[in-house]
């Protein structure tokens, strides 16, 4: 997740240095929502970054799903889990 945040900040910073702004959105949806708002001149530089962000999001989702499955095997996890982390 740290890597995703750094990549998002990199994209935002690059676009901002050209006098533009990317839309406000969650880190999870950034690769979908911000991709369409990238100025045409920056697309060649940022399309690969958005591809990496998309792949990272898929991997994070897969890991979250695996954690959910493992947590179901251990009832005590639900008691100590953060509410946003996993929905049981």
HTML snippet that shows the backbone in 3Dmol.js (N, CA, C, O; Angstrom):
<script src="https://3Dmol.org/build/3Dmol-min.js"></script>
<div id="view" style="width:600px;height:400px;position:relative"></div>
<script>
const pdb = `
ATOM      1  N   UNK A   1       0.823  -1.187   0.000  1.00  0.00           N
ATOM      2  CA  UNK A   1       0.000   0.000   0.000  1.00  0.00           C
ATOM      3  C   UNK A   1       0.869   1.253   0.000  1.00  0.00           C
ATOM      4  O   UNK A   1       0.500   2.270  -0.587  1.00  0.00           O
ATOM      5  N   UNK A   2       2.004   1.178   0.649  1.00  0.00           N
ATOM      6  CA  UNK A   2       2.912   2.321   0.641  1.00  0.00           C
ATOM      7  C   UNK A   2       3.379   2.653  -0.775  1.00  0.00           C
ATOM      8  O   UNK A   2       3.464   3.820  -1.156  1.00  0.00           O
ATOM      9  N   UNK A   3       3.676   1.621  -1.536  1.00  0.00           N
ATOM     10  CA  UNK A   3       4.127   1.815  -2.915  1.00  0.00           C
ATOM     11  C   UNK A   3       3.020   2.476  -3.731  1.00  0.00           C
ATOM     12  O   UNK A   3       3.284   3.380  -4.523  1.00  0.00           O
ATOM     13  N   UNK A   4       1.783   2.026  -3.538  1.00  0.00           N
ATOM     14  CA  UNK A   4       0.656   2.618  -4.261  1.00  0.00           C
ATOM     15  C   UNK A   4       0.544   4.107  -3.946  1.00  0.00           C
ATOM     16  O   UNK A   4       0.348   4.922  -4.848  1.00  0.00           O
ATOM     17  N   UNK A   5       0.666   4.458  -2.680  1.00  0.00           N
ATOM     18  CA  UNK A   5       0.587   5.859  -2.267  1.00  0.00           C
ATOM     19  C   UNK A   5       1.691   6.685  -2.915  1.00  0.00           C
ATOM     20  O   UNK A   5       1.448   7.802  -3.371  1.00  0.00           O
ATOM     21  N   UNK A   6       2.891   6.142  -2.958  1.00  0.00           N
ATOM     22  CA  UNK A   6       4.005   6.868  -3.575  1.00  0.00           C
ATOM     23  C   UNK A   6       3.778   7.072  -5.073  1.00  0.00           C
ATOM     24  O   UNK A   6       4.077   8.140  -5.608  1.00  0.00           O
ATOM     25  N   UNK A   7       3.259   6.068  -5.739  1.00  0.00           N
ATOM     26  CA  UNK A   7       2.983   6.202  -7.169  1.00  0.00           C
ATOM     27  C   UNK A   7       1.875   7.221  -7.441  1.00  0.00           C
ATOM     28  O   UNK A   7       1.956   7.997  -8.394  1.00  0.00           O
ATOM     29  N   UNK A   8       0.860   7.213  -6.613  1.00  0.00           N
ATOM     30  CA  UNK A   8      -0.225   8.189  -6.761  1.00  0.00           C
ATOM     31  C   UNK A   8       0.315   9.601  -6.556  1.00  0.00           C
ATOM     32  O   UNK A   8      -0.005  10.511  -7.321  1.00  0.00           O
ATOM     33  N   UNK A   9       1.128   9.778  -5.530  1.00  0.00           N
ATOM     34  CA  UNK A   9       1.711  11.095  -5.273  1.00  0.00           C
ATOM     35  C   UNK A   9       2.624  11.530  -6.418  1.00  0.00           C
ATOM     36  O   UNK A   9       2.673  12.709  -6.771  1.00  0.00           O
ATOM     37  N   UNK A  10       3.334  10.583  -6.985  1.00  0.00           N
ATOM     38  CA  UNK A  10       4.196  10.895  -8.123  1.00  0.00           C
ATOM     39  C   UNK A  10       3.364  11.385  -9.311  1.00  0.00           C
ATOM     40  O   UNK A  10       3.711  12.379  -9.950  1.00  0.00           O
ATOM     41  N   UNK A  11       2.279  10.691  -9.599  1.00  0.00           N
ATOM     42  CA  UNK A  11       1.402  11.095 -10.710  1.00  0.00           C
ATOM     43  C   UNK A  11       0.803  12.468 -10.452  1.00  0.00           C
ATOM     44  O   UNK A  11       0.798  13.326 -11.335  1.00  0.00           O
ATOM     45  N   UNK A  12       0.299  12.675  -9.248  1.00  0.00           N
ATOM     46  CA  UNK A  12      -0.294  13.975  -8.913  1.00  0.00           C
ATOM     47  C   UNK A  12       0.739  15.095  -9.031  1.00  0.00           C
ATOM     48  O   UNK A  12       0.439  16.165  -9.561  1.00  0.00           O
ATOM     49  N   UNK A  13       1.954  14.847  -8.538  1.00  0.00           N
ATOM     50  CA  UNK A  13       3.002  15.853  -8.591  1.00  0.00           C
ATOM     51  C   UNK A  13       3.404  16.193 -10.016  1.00  0.00           C
ATOM     52  O   UNK A  13       3.611  17.361 -10.346  1.00  0.00           O
ATOM     53  N   UNK A  14       3.515  15.184 -10.851  1.00  0.00           N
ATOM     54  CA  UNK A  14       3.890  15.421 -12.243  1.00  0.00           C
ATOM     55  C   UNK A  14       2.837  16.252 -12.957  1.00  0.00           C
ATOM     56  O   UNK A  14       3.155  17.208 -13.664  1.00  0.00           O
ATOM     57  N   UNK A  15       1.591  15.879 -12.767  1.00  0.00           N
ATOM     58  CA  UNK A  15       0.500  16.624 -13.415  1.00  0.00           C
ATOM     59  C   UNK A  15       0.440  18.052 -12.872  1.00  0.00           C
ATOM     60  O   UNK A  15       0.226  19.001 -13.628  1.00  0.00           O
ATOM     61  N   UNK A  16       0.627  18.198 -11.575  1.00  0.00           N
ATOM     62  CA  UNK A  16       0.582  19.530 -10.970  1.00  0.00           C
ATOM     63  C   UNK A  16       1.713  20.420 -11.488  1.00  0.00           C
ATOM     64  O   UNK A  16       1.527  21.626 -11.652  1.00  0.00           O
ATOM     65  N   UNK A  17       2.877  19.833 -11.745  1.00  0.00           N
ATOM     66  CA  UNK A  17       4.000  20.624 -12.259  1.00  0.00           C
ATOM     67  C   UNK A  17       3.714  21.184 -13.654  1.00  0.00           C
ATOM     68  O   UNK A  17       4.403  22.095 -14.113  1.00  0.00           O
ATOM     69  N   UNK A  18       2.710  20.645 -14.319  1.00  0.00           N
ATOM     70  CA  UNK A  18       2.286  21.153 -15.624  1.00  0.00           C
ATOM     71  C   UNK A  18       1.054  22.048 -15.503  1.00  0.00           C
ATOM     72  O   UNK A  18       0.414  22.380 -16.501  1.00  0.00           O
ATOM     73  N   UNK A  19       0.730  22.435 -14.261  1.00  0.00           N
ATOM     74  CA  UNK A  19      -0.370  23.369 -14.031  1.00  0.00           C
ATOM     75  C   UNK A  19      -1.748  22.743 -14.049  1.00  0.00           C
ATOM     76  O   UNK A  19      -2.745  23.462 -14.122  1.00  0.00           O
ATOM     77  N   UNK A  20      -1.833  21.437 -13.986  1.00  0.00           N
ATOM     78  CA  UNK A  20      -3.128  20.740 -13.993  1.00  0.00           C
ATOM     79  C   UNK A  20      -3.317  20.041 -12.646  1.00  0.00           C
ATOM     80  O   UNK A  20      -2.398  19.982 -11.828  1.00  0.00           O
ATOM     81  N   UNK A  21      -4.507  19.522 -12.434  1.00  0.00           N
ATOM     82  CA  UNK A  21      -4.792  18.758 -11.211  1.00  0.00           C
ATOM     83  C   UNK A  21      -5.577  17.516 -11.585  1.00  0.00           C
ATOM     84  O   UNK A  21      -6.367  17.514 -12.529  1.00  0.00           O
ATOM     85  N   UNK A  22      -5.340  16.461 -10.822  1.00  0.00           N
ATOM     86  CA  UNK A  22      -6.108  15.233 -10.995  1.00  0.00           C
ATOM     87  C   UNK A  22      -7.270  15.250 -10.001  1.00  0.00           C
ATOM     88  O   UNK A  22      -7.171  15.882  -8.950  1.00  0.00           O
ATOM     89  N   UNK A  23      -8.358  14.569 -10.320  1.00  0.00           N
ATOM     90  CA  UNK A  23      -9.531  14.607  -9.448  1.00  0.00           C
ATOM     91  C   UNK A  23      -9.263  13.950  -8.095  1.00  0.00           C
ATOM     92  O   UNK A  23      -8.429  13.053  -7.968  1.00  0.00           O
ATOM     93  N   UNK A  24      -9.978  14.413  -7.121  1.00  0.00           N
ATOM     94  CA  UNK A  24      -9.910  13.827  -5.791  1.00  0.00           C
ATOM     95  C   UNK A  24     -10.640  12.487  -5.812  1.00  0.00           C
ATOM     96  O   UNK A  24     -11.761  12.390  -6.310  1.00  0.00           O
ATOM     97  N   UNK A  25     -10.002  11.465  -5.272  1.00  0.00           N
ATOM     98  CA  UNK A  25     -10.626  10.140  -5.212  1.00  0.00           C
ATOM     99  C   UNK A  25      -9.839   9.264  -4.240  1.00  0.00           C
ATOM    100  O   UNK A  25      -8.771   9.654  -3.770  1.00  0.00           O
ATOM    101  N   UNK A  26     -10.360   8.108  -3.951  1.00  0.00           N
ATOM    102  CA  UNK A  26      -9.665   7.187  -3.056  1.00  0.00           C
ATOM    103  C   UNK A  26      -8.484   6.556  -3.769  1.00  0.00           C
ATOM    104  O   UNK A  26      -8.414   6.539  -4.998  1.00  0.00           O
ATOM    105  N   UNK A  27      -7.570   6.045  -2.984  1.00  0.00           N
ATOM    106  CA  UNK A  27      -6.406   5.363  -3.562  1.00  0.00           C
ATOM    107  C   UNK A  27      -6.851   4.141  -4.363  1.00  0.00           C
ATOM    108  O   UNK A  27      -6.253   3.817  -5.389  1.00  0.00           O
ATOM    109  N   UNK A  28      -7.892   3.471  -3.900  1.00  0.00           N
ATOM    110  CA  UNK A  28      -8.389   2.273  -4.578  1.00  0.00           C
ATOM    111  C   UNK A  28      -8.935   2.572  -5.970  1.00  0.00           C
ATOM    112  O   UNK A  28      -8.833   1.741  -6.872  1.00  0.00           O
ATOM    113  N   UNK A  29      -9.511   3.750  -6.142  1.00  0.00           N
ATOM    114  CA  UNK A  29     -10.122   4.074  -7.436  1.00  0.00           C
ATOM    115  C   UNK A  29      -9.266   5.017  -8.287  1.00  0.00           C
ATOM    116  O   UNK A  29      -9.660   5.372  -9.398  1.00  0.00           O
ATOM    117  N   UNK A  30      -8.116   5.418  -7.785  1.00  0.00           N
ATOM    118  CA  UNK A  30      -7.285   6.402  -8.475  1.00  0.00           C
ATOM    119  C   UNK A  30      -6.949   5.983  -9.902  1.00  0.00           C
ATOM    120  O   UNK A  30      -7.064   6.793 -10.823  1.00  0.00           O
ATOM    121  N   UNK A  31      -6.538   4.735 -10.101  1.00  0.00           N
ATOM    122  CA  UNK A  31      -6.113   4.301 -11.438  1.00  0.00           C
ATOM    123  C   UNK A  31      -7.247   4.357 -12.458  1.00  0.00           C
ATOM    124  O   UNK A  31      -6.988   4.469 -13.656  1.00  0.00           O
ATOM    125  N   UNK A  32      -8.498   4.280 -12.005  1.00  0.00           N
ATOM    126  CA  UNK A  32      -9.636   4.369 -12.920  1.00  0.00           C
ATOM    127  C   UNK A  32     -10.063   5.820 -13.152  1.00  0.00           C
ATOM    128  O   UNK A  32     -10.240   6.242 -14.295  1.00  0.00           O
ATOM    129  N   UNK A  33     -10.226   6.573 -12.077  1.00  0.00           N
ATOM    130  CA  UNK A  33     -10.776   7.924 -12.189  1.00  0.00           C
ATOM    131  C   UNK A  33      -9.776   8.946 -12.709  1.00  0.00           C
ATOM    132  O   UNK A  33     -10.133   9.807 -13.513  1.00  0.00           O
ATOM    133  N   UNK A  34      -8.533   8.862 -12.261  1.00  0.00           N
ATOM    134  CA  UNK A  34      -7.556   9.882 -12.640  1.00  0.00           C
ATOM    135  C   UNK A  34      -7.008   9.660 -14.043  1.00  0.00           C
ATOM    136  O   UNK A  34      -6.570  10.608 -14.695  1.00  0.00           O
ATOM    137  N   UNK A  35      -7.029   8.431 -14.509  1.00  0.00           N
ATOM    138  CA  UNK A  35      -6.465   8.122 -15.833  1.00  0.00           C
ATOM    139  C   UNK A  35      -7.098   8.981 -16.927  1.00  0.00           C
ATOM    140  O   UNK A  35      -6.401   9.435 -17.834  1.00  0.00           O
ATOM    141  N   UNK A  36      -8.382   9.204 -16.853  1.00  0.00           N
ATOM    142  CA  UNK A  36      -9.073   9.973 -17.894  1.00  0.00           C
ATOM    143  C   UNK A  36      -8.797  11.474 -17.801  1.00  0.00           C
ATOM    144  O   UNK A  36      -9.031  12.209 -18.761  1.00  0.00           O
ATOM    145  N   UNK A  37      -8.297  11.931 -16.645  1.00  0.00           N
ATOM    146  CA  UNK A  37      -8.059  13.364 -16.443  1.00  0.00           C
ATOM    147  C   UNK A  37      -6.620  13.780 -16.743  1.00  0.00           C
ATOM    148  O   UNK A  37      -6.277  14.956 -16.617  1.00  0.00           O
ATOM    149  N   UNK A  38      -5.789  12.839 -17.133  1.00  0.00           N
ATOM    150  CA  UNK A  38      -4.385  13.158 -17.422  1.00  0.00           C
ATOM    151  C   UNK A  38      -4.307  13.956 -18.715  1.00  0.00           C
ATOM    152  O   UNK A  38      -4.895  13.565 -19.723  1.00  0.00           O
ATOM    153  N   UNK A  39      -3.582  15.074 -18.693  1.00  0.00           N
ATOM    154  CA  UNK A  39      -3.409  15.856 -19.929  1.00  0.00           C
ATOM    155  C   UNK A  39      -2.758  15.006 -21.029  1.00  0.00           C
ATOM    156  O   UNK A  39      -1.911  14.156 -20.752  1.00  0.00           O
ATOM    157  N   UNK A  40      -3.153  15.240 -22.233  1.00  0.00           N
ATOM    158  CA  UNK A  40      -2.677  14.456 -23.380  1.00  0.00           C
ATOM    159  C   UNK A  40      -1.149  14.406 -23.454  1.00  0.00           C
ATOM    160  O   UNK A  40      -0.577  13.361 -23.764  1.00  0.00           O
ATOM    161  N   UNK A  41      -0.497  15.518 -23.174  1.00  0.00           N
ATOM    162  CA  UNK A  41       0.967  15.580 -23.262  1.00  0.00           C
ATOM    163  C   UNK A  41       1.656  14.663 -22.254  1.00  0.00           C
ATOM    164  O   UNK A  41       2.796  14.251 -22.470  1.00  0.00           O
ATOM    165  N   UNK A  42       0.976  14.342 -21.160  1.00  0.00           N
ATOM    166  CA  UNK A  42       1.576  13.508 -20.110  1.00  0.00           C
ATOM    167  C   UNK A  42       1.178  12.037 -20.192  1.00  0.00           C
ATOM    168  O   UNK A  42       1.719  11.206 -19.463  1.00  0.00           O
ATOM    169  N   UNK A  43       0.247  11.719 -21.067  1.00  0.00           N
ATOM    170  CA  UNK A  43      -0.221  10.323 -21.151  1.00  0.00           C
ATOM    171  C   UNK A  43       0.902   9.325 -21.432  1.00  0.00           C
ATOM    172  O   UNK A  43       0.928   8.269 -20.801  1.00  0.00           O
ATOM    173  N   UNK A  44       1.835   9.608 -22.353  1.00  0.00           N
ATOM    174  CA  UNK A  44       2.901   8.625 -22.587  1.00  0.00           C
ATOM    175  C   UNK A  44       3.729   8.325 -21.334  1.00  0.00           C
ATOM    176  O   UNK A  44       4.223   7.210 -21.164  1.00  0.00           O
ATOM    177  N   UNK A  45       3.876   9.309 -20.472  1.00  0.00           N
ATOM    178  CA  UNK A  45       4.652   9.109 -19.243  1.00  0.00           C
ATOM    179  C   UNK A  45       3.841   8.437 -18.150  1.00  0.00           C
ATOM    180  O   UNK A  45       4.392   7.690 -17.342  1.00  0.00           O
ATOM    181  N   UNK A  46       2.537   8.691 -18.113  1.00  0.00           N
ATOM    182  CA  UNK A  46       1.731   8.208 -16.999  1.00  0.00           C
ATOM    183  C   UNK A  46       0.943   6.933 -17.267  1.00  0.00           C
ATOM    184  O   UNK A  46       0.529   6.271 -16.315  1.00  0.00           O
ATOM    185  N   UNK A  47       0.725   6.570 -18.506  1.00  0.00           N
ATOM    186  CA  UNK A  47      -0.019   5.332 -18.792  1.00  0.00           C
ATOM    187  C   UNK A  47       0.661   4.114 -18.149  1.00  0.00           C
ATOM    188  O   UNK A  47      -0.030   3.295 -17.543  1.00  0.00           O
ATOM    189  N   UNK A  48       1.982   3.966 -18.259  1.00  0.00           N
ATOM    190  CA  UNK A  48       2.618   2.824 -17.583  1.00  0.00           C
ATOM    191  C   UNK A  48       2.431   2.850 -16.061  1.00  0.00           C
ATOM    192  O   UNK A  48       2.265   1.805 -15.432  1.00  0.00           O
ATOM    193  N   UNK A  49       2.459   4.056 -15.479  1.00  0.00           N
ATOM    194  CA  UNK A  49       2.250   4.180 -14.043  1.00  0.00           C
ATOM    195  C   UNK A  49       0.838   3.718 -13.668  1.00  0.00           C
ATOM    196  O   UNK A  49       0.657   3.032 -12.662  1.00  0.00           O
ATOM    197  N   UNK A  50      -0.151   4.089 -14.469  1.00  0.00           N
ATOM    198  CA  UNK A  50      -1.523   3.662 -14.191  1.00  0.00           C
ATOM    199  C   UNK A  50      -1.668   2.149 -14.350  1.00  0.00           C
ATOM    200  O   UNK A  50      -2.449   1.527 -13.630  1.00  0.00           O
ATOM    201  N   UNK A  51      -0.937   1.562 -15.269  1.00  0.00           N
ATOM    202  CA  UNK A  51      -0.958   0.101 -15.418  1.00  0.00           C
ATOM    203  C   UNK A  51      -0.392  -0.573 -14.177  1.00  0.00           C
ATOM    204  O   UNK A  51      -0.923  -1.582 -13.715  1.00  0.00           O
ATOM    205  N   UNK A  52       0.680  -0.018 -13.642  1.00  0.00           N
ATOM    206  CA  UNK A  52       1.268  -0.562 -12.418  1.00  0.00           C
ATOM    207  C   UNK A  52       0.292  -0.405 -11.254  1.00  0.00           C
ATOM    208  O   UNK A  52       0.124  -1.327 -10.456  1.00  0.00           O
ATOM    209  N   UNK A  53      -0.348   0.755 -11.155  1.00  0.00           N
ATOM    210  CA  UNK A  53      -1.324   0.982 -10.087  1.00  0.00           C
ATOM    211  C   UNK A  53      -2.494   0.000 -10.188  1.00  0.00           C
ATOM    212  O   UNK A  53      -2.981  -0.502  -9.174  1.00  0.00           O
ATOM    213  N   UNK A  54      -2.930  -0.263 -11.389  1.00  0.00           N
ATOM    214  CA  UNK A  54      -4.024  -1.217 -11.584  1.00  0.00           C
ATOM    215  C   UNK A  54      -3.619  -2.610 -11.108  1.00  0.00           C
ATOM    216  O   UNK A  54      -4.384  -3.295 -10.430  1.00  0.00           O
ATOM    217  N   UNK A  55      -2.424  -3.009 -11.469  1.00  0.00           N
ATOM    218  CA  UNK A  55      -1.923  -4.326 -11.049  1.00  0.00           C
ATOM    219  C   UNK A  55      -1.734  -4.394  -9.530  1.00  0.00           C
ATOM    220  O   UNK A  55      -2.054  -5.406  -8.906  1.00  0.00           O
ATOM    221  N   UNK A  56      -1.216  -3.318  -8.944  1.00  0.00           N
ATOM    222  CA  UNK A  56      -1.069  -3.275  -7.488  1.00  0.00           C
ATOM    223  C   UNK A  56      -2.419  -3.414  -6.797  1.00  0.00           C
ATOM    224  O   UNK A  56      -2.549  -4.135  -5.807  1.00  0.00           O
ATOM    225  N   UNK A  57      -3.414  -2.725  -7.322  1.00  0.00           N
ATOM    226  CA  UNK A  57      -4.753  -2.808  -6.739  1.00  0.00           C
ATOM    227  C   UNK A  57      -5.296  -4.228  -6.809  1.00  0.00           C
ATOM    228  O   UNK A  57      -5.917  -4.702  -5.858  1.00  0.00           O
ATOM    229  N   UNK A  58      -5.071  -4.903  -7.914  1.00  0.00           N
ATOM    230  CA  UNK A  58      -5.495  -6.301  -8.043  1.00  0.00           C
ATOM    231  C   UNK A  58      -4.793  -7.172  -6.994  1.00  0.00           C
ATOM    232  O   UNK A  58      -5.423  -8.032  -6.379  1.00  0.00           O
ATOM    233  N   UNK A  59      -3.507  -6.952  -6.794  1.00  0.00           N
ATOM    234  CA  UNK A  59      -2.754  -7.739  -5.820  1.00  0.00           C
ATOM    235  C   UNK A  59      -3.208  -7.443  -4.394  1.00  0.00           C
ATOM    236  O   UNK A  59      -3.326  -8.357  -3.578  1.00  0.00           O
ATOM    237  N   UNK A  60      -3.461  -6.178  -4.093  1.00  0.00           N
ATOM    238  CA  UNK A  60      -3.951  -5.814  -2.760  1.00  0.00           C
ATOM    239  C   UNK A  60      -5.300  -6.466  -2.507  1.00  0.00           C
ATOM    240  O   UNK A  60      -5.535  -7.007  -1.427  1.00  0.00           O
ATOM    241  N   UNK A  61      -6.190  -6.419  -3.496  1.00  0.00           N
ATOM    242  CA  UNK A  61      -7.505  -7.056  -3.359  1.00  0.00           C
ATOM    243  C   UNK A  61      -7.375  -8.561  -3.135  1.00  0.00           C
ATOM    244  O   UNK A  61      -8.090  -9.134  -2.313  1.00  0.00           O
ATOM    245  N   UNK A  62      -6.473  -9.190  -3.859  1.00  0.00           N
ATOM    246  CA  UNK A  62      -6.266 -10.632  -3.706  1.00  0.00           C
ATOM    247  C   UNK A  62      -5.742 -10.963  -2.309  1.00  0.00           C
ATOM    248  O   UNK A  62      -6.179 -11.932  -1.687  1.00  0.00           O
ATOM    249  N   UNK A  63      -4.812 -10.157  -1.827  1.00  0.00           N
ATOM    250  CA  UNK A  63      -4.284 -10.388  -0.476  1.00  0.00           C
ATOM    251  C   UNK A  63      -5.361 -10.151   0.582  1.00  0.00           C
ATOM    252  O   UNK A  63      -5.464 -10.908   1.547  1.00  0.00           O
ATOM    253  N   UNK A  64      -6.161  -9.104   0.402  1.00  0.00           N
ATOM    254  CA  UNK A  64      -7.253  -8.839   1.343  1.00  0.00           C
ATOM    255  C   UNK A  64      -8.230 -10.009   1.382  1.00  0.00           C
ATOM    256  O   UNK A  64      -8.683 -10.416   2.452  1.00  0.00           O
ATOM    257  N   UNK A  65      -8.545 -10.538   0.219  1.00  0.00           N
ATOM    258  CA  UNK A  65      -9.456 -11.683   0.155  1.00  0.00           C
ATOM    259  C   UNK A  65      -8.865 -12.888   0.876  1.00  0.00           C
ATOM    260  O   UNK A  65      -9.567 -13.596   1.597  1.00  0.00           O
ATOM    261  N   UNK A  66      -7.576 -13.114   0.678  1.00  0.00           N
ATOM    262  CA  UNK A  66      -6.901 -14.236   1.347  1.00  0.00           C
ATOM    263  C   UNK A  66      -6.922 -14.050   2.861  1.00  0.00           C
ATOM    264  O   UNK A  66      -7.145 -15.011   3.598  1.00  0.00           O
ATOM    265  N   UNK A  67      -6.693 -12.830   3.330  1.00  0.00           N
ATOM    266  CA  UNK A  67      -6.733 -12.550   4.762  1.00  0.00           C
ATOM    267  C   UNK A  67      -8.135 -12.793   5.305  1.00  0.00           C
ATOM    268  O   UNK A  67      -8.292 -13.344   6.395  1.00  0.00           O
ATOM    269  N   UNK A  68      -9.164 -12.382   4.548  1.00  0.00           N
ATOM    270  CA  UNK A  68     -10.550 -12.627   4.974  1.00  0.00           C
ATOM    271  C   UNK A  68     -10.809 -14.117   5.145  1.00  0.00           C
ATOM    272  O   UNK A  68     -11.416 -14.546   6.126  1.00  0.00           O
ATOM    273  N   UNK A  69     -10.339 -14.901   4.176  1.00  0.00           N
ATOM    274  CA  UNK A  69     -10.547 -16.344   4.245  1.00  0.00           C
ATOM    275  C   UNK A  69      -9.823 -16.943   5.441  1.00  0.00           C
ATOM    276  O   UNK A  69     -10.373 -17.798   6.135  1.00  0.00           O
ATOM    277  N   UNK A  70      -8.616 -16.508   5.681  1.00  0.00           N
ATOM    278  CA  UNK A  70      -7.864 -17.006   6.840  1.00  0.00           C
ATOM    279  C   UNK A  70      -8.512 -16.565   8.148  1.00  0.00           C
ATOM    280  O   UNK A  70      -8.558 -17.330   9.111  1.00  0.00           O
ATOM    281  N   UNK A  71      -9.013 -15.332   8.182  1.00  0.00           N
ATOM    282  CA  UNK A  71      -9.626 -14.811   9.399  1.00  0.00           C
ATOM    283  C   UNK A  71     -10.890 -15.584   9.770  1.00  0.00           C
ATOM    284  O   UNK A  71     -11.219 -15.693  10.951  1.00  0.00           O
ATOM    285  N   UNK A  72     -11.588 -16.110   8.796  1.00  0.00           N
ATOM    286  CA  UNK A  72     -12.803 -16.894   9.083  1.00  0.00           C
ATOM    287  C   UNK A  72     -12.470 -18.173   9.857  1.00  0.00           C
ATOM    288  O   UNK A  72     -13.316 -18.701  10.580  1.00  0.00           O
ATOM    289  N   UNK A  73     -11.262 -18.659   9.707  1.00  0.00           N
ATOM    290  CA  UNK A  73     -10.850 -19.867  10.411  1.00  0.00           C
ATOM    291  C   UNK A  73     -10.538 -19.599  11.885  1.00  0.00           C
ATOM    292  O   UNK A  73     -10.519 -20.523  12.697  1.00  0.00           O
ATOM    293  N   UNK A  74     -10.296 -18.343  12.221  1.00  0.00           N
ATOM    294  CA  UNK A  74      -9.907 -17.977  13.578  1.00  0.00           C
ATOM    295  C   UNK A  74     -10.857 -16.906  14.107  1.00  0.00           C
ATOM    296  O   UNK A  74     -10.689 -15.727  13.795  1.00  0.00           O
ATOM    297  N   UNK A  75     -11.852 -17.298  14.904  1.00  0.00           N
ATOM    298  CA  UNK A  75     -12.889 -16.368  15.376  1.00  0.00           C
ATOM    299  C   UNK A  75     -12.340 -15.166  16.159  1.00  0.00           C
ATOM    300  O   UNK A  75     -12.953 -14.099  16.143  1.00  0.00           O
ATOM    301  N   UNK A  76     -11.223 -15.316  16.827  1.00  0.00           N
ATOM    302  CA  UNK A  76     -10.674 -14.208  17.611  1.00  0.00           C
ATOM    303  C   UNK A  76     -10.236 -13.037  16.743  1.00  0.00           C
ATOM    304  O   UNK A  76     -10.143 -11.912  17.234  1.00  0.00           O
ATOM    305  N   UNK A  77      -9.968 -13.274  15.480  1.00  0.00           N
ATOM    306  CA  UNK A  77      -9.527 -12.210  14.581  1.00  0.00           C
ATOM    307  C   UNK A  77     -10.609 -11.148  14.452  1.00  0.00           C
ATOM    308  O   UNK A  77     -10.296  -9.959  14.398  1.00  0.00           O
ATOM    309  N   UNK A  78     -11.855 -11.547  14.402  1.00  0.00           N
ATOM    310  CA  UNK A  78     -12.946 -10.593  14.246  1.00  0.00           C
ATOM    311  C   UNK A  78     -12.987  -9.615  15.417  1.00  0.00           C
ATOM    312  O   UNK A  78     -13.312  -8.441  15.235  1.00  0.00           O
ATOM    313  N   UNK A  79     -12.664 -10.086  16.599  1.00  0.00           N
ATOM    314  CA  UNK A  79     -12.699  -9.250  17.795  1.00  0.00           C
ATOM    315  C   UNK A  79     -11.620  -8.169  17.734  1.00  0.00           C
ATOM    316  O   UNK A  79     -11.862  -7.044  18.170  1.00  0.00           O
ATOM    317  N   UNK A  80     -10.452  -8.481  17.210  1.00  0.00           N
ATOM    318  CA  UNK A  80      -9.351  -7.520  17.217  1.00  0.00           C
ATOM    319  C   UNK A  80      -9.172  -6.780  15.898  1.00  0.00           C
ATOM    320  O   UNK A  80      -8.371  -5.848  15.825  1.00  0.00           O
ATOM    321  N   UNK A  81      -9.897  -7.170  14.856  1.00  0.00           N
ATOM    322  CA  UNK A  81      -9.753  -6.549  13.534  1.00  0.00           C
ATOM    323  C   UNK A  81     -10.344  -5.144  13.517  1.00  0.00           C
ATOM    324  O   UNK A  81     -11.332  -4.866  14.197  1.00  0.00           O
ATOM    325  N   UNK A  82      -9.733  -4.269  12.739  1.00  0.00           N
ATOM    326  CA  UNK A  82     -10.278  -2.940  12.539  1.00  0.00           C
ATOM    327  C   UNK A  82     -11.537  -3.073  11.682  1.00  0.00           C
ATOM    328  O   UNK A  82     -11.565  -3.879  10.751  1.00  0.00           O
ATOM    329  N   UNK A  83     -12.577  -2.295  11.983  1.00  0.00           N
ATOM    330  CA  UNK A  83     -13.847  -2.430  11.250  1.00  0.00           C
ATOM    331  C   UNK A  83     -13.708  -2.268   9.736  1.00  0.00           C
ATOM    332  O   UNK A  83     -14.374  -2.982   8.987  1.00  0.00           O
ATOM    333  N   UNK A  84     -12.867  -1.354   9.270  1.00  0.00           N
ATOM    334  CA  UNK A  84     -12.733  -1.095   7.843  1.00  0.00           C
ATOM    335  C   UNK A  84     -11.906  -2.175   7.142  1.00  0.00           C
ATOM    336  O   UNK A  84     -12.059  -2.394   5.941  1.00  0.00           O
ATOM    337  N   UNK A  85     -11.049  -2.835   7.877  1.00  0.00           N
ATOM    338  CA  UNK A  85     -10.120  -3.773   7.267  1.00  0.00           C
ATOM    339  C   UNK A  85     -10.835  -4.947   6.587  1.00  0.00           C
ATOM    340  O   UNK A  85     -10.560  -5.245   5.424  1.00  0.00           O
ATOM    341  N   UNK A  86     -11.726  -5.599   7.285  1.00  0.00           N
ATOM    342  CA  UNK A  86     -12.404  -6.764   6.693  1.00  0.00           C
ATOM    343  C   UNK A  86     -13.842  -6.780   7.148  1.00  0.00           C
ATOM    344  O   UNK A  86     -14.148  -6.538   8.315  1.00  0.00           O
ATOM    345  N   UNK A  87     -14.703  -7.063   6.226  1.00  0.00           N
ATOM    346  CA  UNK A  87     -16.117  -7.233   6.577  1.00  0.00           C
ATOM    347  C   UNK A  87     -16.381  -8.717   6.673  1.00  0.00           C
ATOM    348  O   UNK A  87     -16.204  -9.445   5.696  1.00  0.00           O
ATOM    349  N   UNK A  88     -16.797  -9.170   7.825  1.00  0.00           N
ATOM    350  CA  UNK A  88     -17.053 -10.604   8.038  1.00  0.00           C
ATOM    351  C   UNK A  88     -18.502 -10.913   7.789  1.00  0.00           C
ATOM    352  O   UNK A  88     -18.918 -12.065   7.916  1.00  0.00           O
TER     353      UNK A  88
END
`;
const viewer = $3Dmol.createViewer("view");
viewer.addModel(pdb, "pdb");
viewer.setStyle({}, {cartoon: {color: "spectrum"}});
viewer.zoomTo();
viewer.render();
</script>
